[in-house]
Amino acid sequence: MLSFTRWYNNEHKHSQLNFVTPNQRHTGEDKEVLAKRLLTMQRAKDENPIRWGTQEVRNCEPVGPTTLNPVKEQQQQRLQAA
């Protein structure tokens, strides 16, 4: 289990975090990683615009606050409001 946890936190690039690792998100490194990724994609598009066509580069904005179980939290908020 420990090896999976290390892999998930330090190597796995999570789609909900704009493809950075949970550890990069937690430590704030995601901002630098995503900024570098944006520059790389913009350079690639500038060098070969035909390949990109009208498509914009991928969203490289850091994500806002995240939660592990958003559905459960939404249900809990509804119950508290009732």
Phi and psi restraints in degrees (range 20) as a CNS / XPLOR table:
assign (resid 1 and name C) (resid 2 and name N)
       (resid 2 and name CA) (resid 2 and name C) 1.0 -62.5 20.0 2
assign (resid 2 and name N) (resid 2 and name CA)
       (resid 2 and name C) (resid 3 and name N) 1.0 -39.6 20.0 2
assign (resid 2 and name C) (resid 3 and name N)
       (resid 3 and name CA) (resid 3 and name C) 1.0 -66.2 20.0 2
assign (resid 3 and name N) (resid 3 and name CA)
       (resid 3 and name C) (resid 4 and name N) 1.0 -37.5 20.0 2
assign (resid 3 and name C) (resid 4 and name N)
       (resid 4 and name CA) (resid 4 and name C) 1.0 -64.5 20.0 2
assign (resid 4 and name N) (resid 4 and name CA)
       (resid 4 and name C) (resid 5 and name N) 1.0 -44.1 20.0 2
assign (resid 4 and name C) (resid 5 and name N)
       (resid 5 and name CA) (resid 5 and name C) 1.0 -60.8 20.0 2
assign (resid 5 and name N) (resid 5 and name CA)
       (resid 5 and name C) (resid 6 and name N) 1.0 -42.9 20.0 2
assign (resid 5 and name C) (resid 6 and name N)
       (resid 6 and name CA) (resid 6 and name C) 1.0 -62.9 20.0 2
assign (resid 6 and name N) (resid 6 and name CA)
       (resid 6 and name C) (resid 7 and name N) 1.0 -45.0 20.0 2
assign (resid 6 and name C) (resid 7 and name N)
       (resid 7 and name CA) (resid 7 and name C) 1.0 -60.8 20.0 2
assign (resid 7 and name N) (resid 7 and name CA)
       (resid 7 and name C) (resid 8 and name N) 1.0 -49.4 20.0 2
assign (resid 7 and name C) (resid 8 and name N)
       (resid 8 and name CA) (resid 8 and name C) 1.0 -61.3 20.0 2
assign (resid 8 and name N) (resid 8 and name CA)
       (resid 8 and name C) (resid 9 and name N) 1.0 -43.3 20.0 2
assign (resid 8 and name C) (resid 9 and name N)
       (resid 9 and name CA) (resid 9 and name C) 1.0 -78.9 20.0 2
assign (resid 9 and name N) (resid 9 and name CA)
       (resid 9 and name C) (resid 10 and name N) 1.0 -29.1 20.0 2
assign (resid 9 and name C) (resid 10 and name N)
       (resid 10 and name CA) (resid 10 and name C) 1.0 -113.7 20.0 2
assign (resid 10 and name N) (resid 10 and name CA)
       (resid 10 and name C) (resid 11 and name N) 1.0 -15.8 20.0 2
assign (resid 10 and name C) (resid 11 and name N)
       (resid 11 and name CA) (resid 11 and name C) 1.0 -123.5 20.0 2
assign (resid 11 and name N) (resid 11 and name CA)
       (resid 11 and name C) (resid 12 and name N) 1.0 -36.4 20.0 2
assign (resid 11 and name C) (resid 12 and name N)
       (resid 12 and name CA) (resid 12 and name C) 1.0 -68.6 20.0 2
assign (resid 12 and name N) (resid 12 and name CA)
       (resid 12 and name C) (resid 13 and name N) 1.0 120.8 20.0 2
assign (resid 12 and name C) (resid 13 and name N)
       (resid 13 and name CA) (resid 13 and name C) 1.0 -91.8 20.0 2
assign (resid 13 and name N) (resid 13 and name CA)
       (resid 13 and name C) (resid 14 and name N) 1.0 111.9 20.0 2
assign (resid 13 and name C) (resid 14 and name N)
       (resid 14 and name CA) (resid 14 and name C) 1.0 -85.6 20.0 2
assign (resid 14 and name N) (resid 14 and name CA)
       (resid 14 and name C) (resid 15 and name N) 1.0 131.0 20.0 2
assign (resid 14 and name C) (resid 15 and name N)
       (resid 15 and name CA) (resid 15 and name C) 1.0 -63.2 20.0 2
assign (resid 15 and name N) (resid 15 and name CA)
       (resid 15 and name C) (resid 16 and name N) 1.0 -34.9 20.0 2
assign (resid 15 and name C) (resid 16 and name N)
       (resid 16 and name CA) (resid 16 and name C) 1.0 -73.6 20.0 2
assign (resid 16 and name N) (resid 16 and name CA)
       (resid 16 and name C) (resid 17 and name N) 1.0 -10.4 20.0 2
assign (resid 16 and name C) (resid 17 and name N)
       (resid 17 and name CA) (resid 17 and name C) 1.0 -108.0 20.0 2
assign (resid 17 and name N) (resid 17 and name CA)
       (resid 17 and name C) (resid 18 and name N) 1.0 21.0 20.0 2
assign (resid 17 and name C) (resid 18 and name N)
       (resid 18 and name CA) (resid 18 and name C) 1.0 59.1 20.0 2
assign (resid 18 and name N) (resid 18 and name CA)
       (resid 18 and name C) (resid 19 and name N) 1.0 40.4 20.0 2
assign (resid 18 and name C) (resid 19 and name N)
       (resid 19 and name CA) (resid 19 and name C) 1.0 60.8 20.0 2
assign (resid 19 and name N) (resid 19 and name CA)
       (resid 19 and name C) (resid 20 and name N) 1.0 46.9 20.0 2
assign (resid 19 and name C) (resid 20 and name N)
       (resid 20 and name CA) (resid 20 and name C) 1.0 -120.8 20.0 2
assign (resid 20 and name N) (resid 20 and name CA)
       (resid 20 and name C) (resid 21 and name N) 1.0 164.3 20.0 2
assign (resid 20 and name C) (resid 21 and name N)
       (resid 21 and name CA) (resid 21 and name C) 1.0 -78.4 20.0 2
assign (resid 21 and name N) (resid 21 and name CA)
       (resid 21 and name C) (resid 22 and name N) 1.0 156.0 20.0 2
assign (resid 21 and name C) (resid 22 and name N)
       (resid 22 and name CA) (resid 22 and name C) 1.0 -56.9 20.0 2
assign (resid 22 and name N) (resid 22 and name CA)
       (resid 22 and name C) (resid 23 and name N) 1.0 -35.9 20.0 2
assign (resid 22 and name C) (resid 23 and name N)
       (resid 23 and name CA) (resid 23 and name C) 1.0 -66.3 20.0 2
assign (resid 23 and name N) (resid 23 and name CA)
       (resid 23 and name C) (resid 24 and name N) 1.0 -41.5 20.0 2
assign (resid 23 and name C) (resid 24 and name N)
       (resid 24 and name CA) (resid 24 and name C) 1.0 -61.7 20.0 2
assign (resid 24 and name N) (resid 24 and name CA)
       (resid 24 and name C) (resid 25 and name N) 1.0 -39.3 20.0 2
assign (resid 24 and name C) (resid 25 and name N)
       (resid 25 and name CA) (resid 25 and name C) 1.0 -65.8 20.0 2
assign (resid 25 and name N) (resid 25 and name CA)
       (resid 25 and name C) (resid 26 and name N) 1.0 -43.9 20.0 2
assign (resid 25 and name C) (resid 26 and name N)
       (resid 26 and name CA) (resid 26 and name C) 1.0 -65.3 20.0 2
assign (resid 26 and name N) (resid 26 and name CA)
       (resid 26 and name C) (resid 27 and name N) 1.0 -37.9 20.0 2
assign (resid 26 and name C) (resid 27 and name N)
       (resid 27 and name CA) (resid 27 and name C) 1.0 -88.1 20.0 2
assign (resid 27 and name N) (resid 27 and name CA)
       (resid 27 and name C) (resid 28 and name N) 1.0 -6.9 20.0 2
assign (resid 27 and name C) (resid 28 and name N)
       (resid 28 and name CA) (resid 28 and name C) 1.0 88.4 20.0 2
assign (resid 28 and name N) (resid 28 and name CA)
       (resid 28 and name C) (resid 29 and name N) 1.0 0.3 20.0 2
assign (resid 28 and name C) (resid 29 and name N)
       (resid 29 and name CA) (resid 29 and name C) 1.0 -67.2 20.0 2
assign (resid 29 and name N) (resid 29 and name CA)
       (resid 29 and name C) (resid 30 and name N) 1.0 -19.0 20.0 2
assign (resid 29 and name C) (resid 30 and name N)
       (resid 30 and name CA) (resid 30 and name C) 1.0 -58.4 20.0 2
assign (resid 30 and name N) (resid 30 and name CA)
       (resid 30 and name C) (resid 31 and name N) 1.0 -34.0 20.0 2
assign (resid 30 and name C) (resid 31 and name N)
       (resid 31 and name CA) (resid 31 and name C) 1.0 -61.6 20.0 2
assign (resid 31 and name N) (resid 31 and name CA)
       (resid 31 and name C) (resid 32 and name N) 1.0 -45.2 20.0 2
assign (resid 31 and name C) (resid 32 and name N)
       (resid 32 and name CA) (resid 32 and name C) 1.0 -68.6 20.0 2
assign (resid 32 and name N) (resid 32 and name CA)
       (resid 32 and name C) (resid 33 and name N) 1.0 -43.5 20.0 2
assign (resid 32 and name C) (resid 33 and name N)
       (resid 33 and name CA) (resid 33 and name C) 1.0 -60.5 20.0 2
assign (resid 33 and name N) (resid 33 and name CA)
       (resid 33 and name C) (resid 34 and name N) 1.0 -46.1 20.0 2
assign (resid 33 and name C) (resid 34 and name N)
       (resid 34 and name CA) (resid 34 and name C) 1.0 -69.3 20.0 2
assign (resid 34 and name N) (resid 34 and name CA)
       (resid 34 and name C) (resid 35 and name N) 1.0 -35.2 20.0 2
assign (resid 34 and name C) (resid 35 and name N)
       (resid 35 and name CA) (resid 35 and name C) 1.0 -64.8 20.0 2
assign (resid 35 and name N) (resid 35 and name CA)
       (resid 35 and name C) (resid 36 and name N) 1.0 -43.5 20.0 2
assign (resid 35 and name C) (resid 36 and name N)
       (resid 36 and name CA) (resid 36 and name C) 1.0 -64.0 20.0 2
assign (resid 36 and name N) (resid 36 and name CA)
       (resid 36 and name C) (resid 37 and name N) 1.0 -40.1 20.0 2
assign (resid 36 and name C) (resid 37 and name N)
       (resid 37 and name CA) (resid 37 and name C) 1.0 -62.9 20.0 2
assign (resid 37 and name N) (resid 37 and name CA)
       (resid 37 and name C) (resid 38 and name N) 1.0 -41.9 20.0 2
assign (resid 37 and name C) (resid 38 and name N)
       (resid 38 and name CA) (resid 38 and name C) 1.0 -62.1 20.0 2
assign (resid 38 and name N) (resid 38 and name CA)
       (resid 38 and name C) (resid 39 and name N) 1.0 -45.8 20.0 2
assign (resid 38 and name C) (resid 39 and name N)
       (resid 39 and name CA) (resid 39 and name C) 1.0 -60.5 20.0 2
assign (resid 39 and name N) (resid 39 and name CA)
       (resid 39 and name C) (resid 40 and name N) 1.0 -42.3 20.0 2
assign (resid 39 and name C) (resid 40 and name N)
       (resid 40 and name CA) (resid 40 and name C) 1.0 -62.2 20.0 2
assign (resid 40 and name N) (resid 40 and name CA)
       (resid 40 and name C) (resid 41 and name N) 1.0 -45.0 20.0 2
assign (resid 40 and name C) (resid 41 and name N)
       (resid 41 and name CA) (resid 41 and name C) 1.0 -68.8 20.0 2
assign (resid 41 and name N) (resid 41 and name CA)
       (resid 41 and name C) (resid 42 and name N) 1.0 -37.7 20.0 2
assign (resid 41 and name C) (resid 42 and name N)
       (resid 42 and name CA) (resid 42 and name C) 1.0 -65.1 20.0 2
assign (resid 42 and name N) (resid 42 and name CA)
       (resid 42 and name C) (resid 43 and name N) 1.0 -40.4 20.0 2
assign (resid 42 and name C) (resid 43 and name N)
       (resid 43 and name CA) (resid 43 and name C) 1.0 -62.4 20.0 2
assign (resid 43 and name N) (resid 43 and name CA)
       (resid 43 and name C) (resid 44 and name N) 1.0 -44.3 20.0 2
assign (resid 43 and name C) (resid 44 and name N)
       (resid 44 and name CA) (resid 44 and name C) 1.0 -61.8 20.0 2
assign (resid 44 and name N) (resid 44 and name CA)
       (resid 44 and name C) (resid 45 and name N) 1.0 -40.2 20.0 2
assign (resid 44 and name C) (resid 45 and name N)
       (resid 45 and name CA) (resid 45 and name C) 1.0 -67.2 20.0 2
assign (resid 45 and name N) (resid 45 and name CA)
       (resid 45 and name C) (resid 46 and name N) 1.0 -40.5 20.0 2
assign (resid 45 and name C) (resid 46 and name N)
       (resid 46 and name CA) (resid 46 and name C) 1.0 -64.0 20.0 2
assign (resid 46 and name N) (resid 46 and name CA)
       (resid 46 and name C) (resid 47 and name N) 1.0 -37.8 20.0 2
assign (resid 46 and name C) (resid 47 and name N)
       (resid 47 and name CA) (resid 47 and name C) 1.0 -76.2 20.0 2
assign (resid 47 and name N) (resid 47 and name CA)
       (resid 47 and name C) (resid 48 and name N) 1.0 -26.6 20.0 2
assign (resid 47 and name C) (resid 48 and name N)
       (resid 48 and name CA) (resid 48 and name C) 1.0 -143.1 20.0 2
assign (resid 48 and name N) (resid 48 and name CA)
       (resid 48 and name C) (resid 49 and name N) 1.0 68.3 20.0 2
assign (resid 48 and name C) (resid 49 and name N)
       (resid 49 and name CA) (resid 49 and name C) 1.0 -63.2 20.0 2
assign (resid 49 and name N) (resid 49 and name CA)
       (resid 49 and name C) (resid 50 and name N) 1.0 -27.9 20.0 2
assign (resid 49 and name C) (resid 50 and name N)
       (resid 50 and name CA) (resid 50 and name C) 1.0 -63.3 20.0 2
assign (resid 50 and name N) (resid 50 and name CA)
       (resid 50 and name C) (resid 51 and name N) 1.0 -39.3 20.0 2
assign (resid 50 and name C) (resid 51 and name N)
       (resid 51 and name CA) (resid 51 and name C) 1.0 -62.4 20.0 2
assign (resid 51 and name N) (resid 51 and name CA)
       (resid 51 and name C) (resid 52 and name N) 1.0 -35.4 20.0 2
assign (resid 51 and name C) (resid 52 and name N)
       (resid 52 and name CA) (resid 52 and name C) 1.0 -85.4 20.0 2
assign (resid 52 and name N) (resid 52 and name CA)
       (resid 52 and name C) (resid 53 and name N) 1.0 -26.9 20.0 2
assign (resid 52 and name C) (resid 53 and name N)
       (resid 53 and name CA) (resid 53 and name C) 1.0 61.5 20.0 2
assign (resid 53 and name N) (resid 53 and name CA)
       (resid 53 and name C) (resid 54 and name N) 1.0 -134.5 20.0 2
assign (resid 53 and name C) (resid 54 and name N)
       (resid 54 and name CA) (resid 54 and name C) 1.0 -92.3 20.0 2
assign (resid 54 and name N) (resid 54 and name CA)
       (resid 54 and name C) (resid 55 and name N) 1.0 -1.3 20.0 2
assign (resid 54 and name C) (resid 55 and name N)
       (resid 55 and name CA) (resid 55 and name C) 1.0 -66.4 20.0 2
assign (resid 55 and name N) (resid 55 and name CA)
       (resid 55 and name C) (resid 56 and name N) 1.0 135.4 20.0 2
assign (resid 55 and name C) (resid 56 and name N)
       (resid 56 and name CA) (resid 56 and name C) 1.0 -82.1 20.0 2
assign (resid 56 and name N) (resid 56 and name CA)
       (resid 56 and name C) (resid 57 and name N) 1.0 161.4 20.0 2
assign (resid 56 and name C) (resid 57 and name N)
       (resid 57 and name CA) (resid 57 and name C) 1.0 -70.6 20.0 2
assign (resid 57 and name N) (resid 57 and name CA)
       (resid 57 and name C) (resid 58 and name N) 1.0 159.0 20.0 2
assign (resid 57 and name C) (resid 58 and name N)
       (resid 58 and name CA) (resid 58 and name C) 1.0 -60.1 20.0 2
assign (resid 58 and name N) (resid 58 and name CA)
       (resid 58 and name C) (resid 59 and name N) 1.0 149.4 20.0 2
assign (resid 58 and name C) (resid 59 and name N)
       (resid 59 and name CA) (resid 59 and name C) 1.0 -61.6 20.0 2
assign (resid 59 and name N) (resid 59 and name CA)
       (resid 59 and name C) (resid 60 and name N) 1.0 121.9 20.0 2
assign (resid 59 and name C) (resid 60 and name N)
       (resid 60 and name CA) (resid 60 and name C) 1.0 -119.1 20.0 2
assign (resid 60 and name N) (resid 60 and name CA)
       (resid 60 and name C) (resid 61 and name N) 1.0 26.1 20.0 2
assign (resid 60 and name C) (resid 61 and name N)
       (resid 61 and name CA) (resid 61 and name C) 1.0 -81.8 20.0 2
assign (resid 61 and name N) (resid 61 and name CA)
       (resid 61 and name C) (resid 62 and name N) 1.0 137.5 20.0 2
assign (resid 61 and name C) (resid 62 and name N)
       (resid 62 and name CA) (resid 62 and name C) 1.0 -60.8 20.0 2
assign (resid 62 and name N) (resid 62 and name CA)
       (resid 62 and name C) (resid 63 and name N) 1.0 143.8 20.0 2
assign (resid 62 and name C) (resid 63 and name N)
       (resid 63 and name CA) (resid 63 and name C) 1.0 -77.5 20.0 2
assign (resid 63 and name N) (resid 63 and name CA)
       (resid 63 and name C) (resid 64 and name N) 1.0 156.2 20.0 2
assign (resid 63 and name C) (resid 64 and name N)
       (resid 64 and name CA) (resid 64 and name C) 1.0 -78.4 20.0 2
assign (resid 64 and name N) (resid 64 and name CA)
       (resid 64 and name C) (resid 65 and name N) 1.0 -158.0 20.0 2
assign (resid 64 and name C) (resid 65 and name N)
       (resid 65 and name CA) (resid 65 and name C) 1.0 -57.6 20.0 2
assign (resid 65 and name N) (resid 65 and name CA)
       (resid 65 and name C) (resid 66 and name N) 1.0 141.4 20.0 2
assign (resid 65 and name C) (resid 66 and name N)
       (resid 66 and name CA) (resid 66 and name C) 1.0 -121.8 20.0 2
assign (resid 66 and name N) (resid 66 and name CA)
       (resid 66 and name C) (resid 67 and name N) 1.0 162.7 20.0 2
assign (resid 66 and name C) (resid 67 and name N)
       (resid 67 and name CA) (resid 67 and name C) 1.0 -141.5 20.0 2
assign (resid 67 and name N) (resid 67 and name CA)
       (resid 67 and name C) (resid 68 and name N) 1.0 152.1 20.0 2
assign (resid 67 and name C) (resid 68 and name N)
       (resid 68 and name CA) (resid 68 and name C) 1.0 -77.2 20.0 2
assign (resid 68 and name N) (resid 68 and name CA)
       (resid 68 and name C) (resid 69 and name N) 1.0 -38.0 20.0 2
assign (resid 68 and name C) (resid 69 and name N)
       (resid 69 and name CA) (resid 69 and name C) 1.0 -131.9 20.0 2
assign (resid 69 and name N) (resid 69 and name CA)
       (resid 69 and name C) (resid 70 and name N) 1.0 72.8 20.0 2
assign (resid 69 and name C) (resid 70 and name N)
       (resid 70 and name CA) (resid 70 and name C) 1.0 -62.4 20.0 2
assign (resid 70 and name N) (resid 70 and name CA)
       (resid 70 and name C) (resid 71 and name N) 1.0 -35.2 20.0 2
assign (resid 70 and name C) (resid 71 and name N)
       (resid 71 and name CA) (resid 71 and name C) 1.0 -65.4 20.0 2
assign (resid 71 and name N) (resid 71 and name CA)
       (resid 71 and name C) (resid 72 and name N) 1.0 -45.7 20.0 2
assign (resid 71 and name C) (resid 72 and name N)
       (resid 72 and name CA) (resid 72 and name C) 1.0 -61.7 20.0 2
assign (resid 72 and name N) (resid 72 and name CA)
       (resid 72 and name C) (resid 73 and name N) 1.0 -40.5 20.0 2
assign (resid 72 and name C) (resid 73 and name N)
       (resid 73 and name CA) (resid 73 and name C) 1.0 -66.6 20.0 2
assign (resid 73 and name N) (resid 73 and name CA)
       (resid 73 and name C) (resid 74 and name N) 1.0 -38.5 20.0 2
assign (resid 73 and name C) (resid 74 and name N)
       (resid 74 and name CA) (resid 74 and name C) 1.0 -64.5 20.0 2
assign (resid 74 and name N) (resid 74 and name CA)
       (resid 74 and name C) (resid 75 and name N) 1.0 -40.4 20.0 2
assign (resid 74 and name C) (resid 75 and name N)
       (resid 75 and name CA) (resid 75 and name C) 1.0 -64.5 20.0 2
assign (resid 75 and name N) (resid 75 and name CA)
       (resid 75 and name C) (resid 76 and name N) 1.0 -39.9 20.0 2
assign (resid 75 and name C) (resid 76 and name N)
       (resid 76 and name CA) (resid 76 and name C) 1.0 -63.9 20.0 2
assign (resid 76 and name N) (resid 76 and name CA)
       (resid 76 and name C) (resid 77 and name N) 1.0 -40.7 20.0 2
assign (resid 76 and name C) (resid 77 and name N)
       (resid 77 and name CA) (resid 77 and name C) 1.0 -64.0 20.0 2
assign (resid 77 and name N) (resid 77 and name CA)
       (resid 77 and name C) (resid 78 and name N) 1.0 -39.6 20.0 2
assign (resid 77 and name C) (resid 78 and name N)
       (resid 78 and name CA) (resid 78 and name C) 1.0 -64.0 20.0 2
assign (resid 78 and name N) (resid 78 and name CA)
       (resid 78 and name C) (resid 79 and name N) 1.0 -40.9 20.0 2
assign (resid 78 and name C) (resid 79 and name N)
       (resid 79 and name CA) (resid 79 and name C) 1.0 -65.3 20.0 2
assign (resid 79 and name N) (resid 79 and name CA)
       (resid 79 and name C) (resid 80 and name N) 1.0 -39.8 20.0 2
assign (resid 79 and name C) (resid 80 and name N)
       (resid 80 and name CA) (resid 80 and name C) 1.0 -67.6 20.0 2
assign (resid 80 and name N) (resid 80 and name CA)
       (resid 80 and name C) (resid 81 and name N) 1.0 -33.8 20.0 2
assign (resid 80 and name C) (resid 81 and name N)
       (resid 81 and name CA) (resid 81 and name C) 1.0 -74.6 20.0 2
assign (resid 81 and name N) (resid 81 and name CA)
       (resid 81 and name C) (resid 82 and name N) 1.0 -24.0 20.0 2
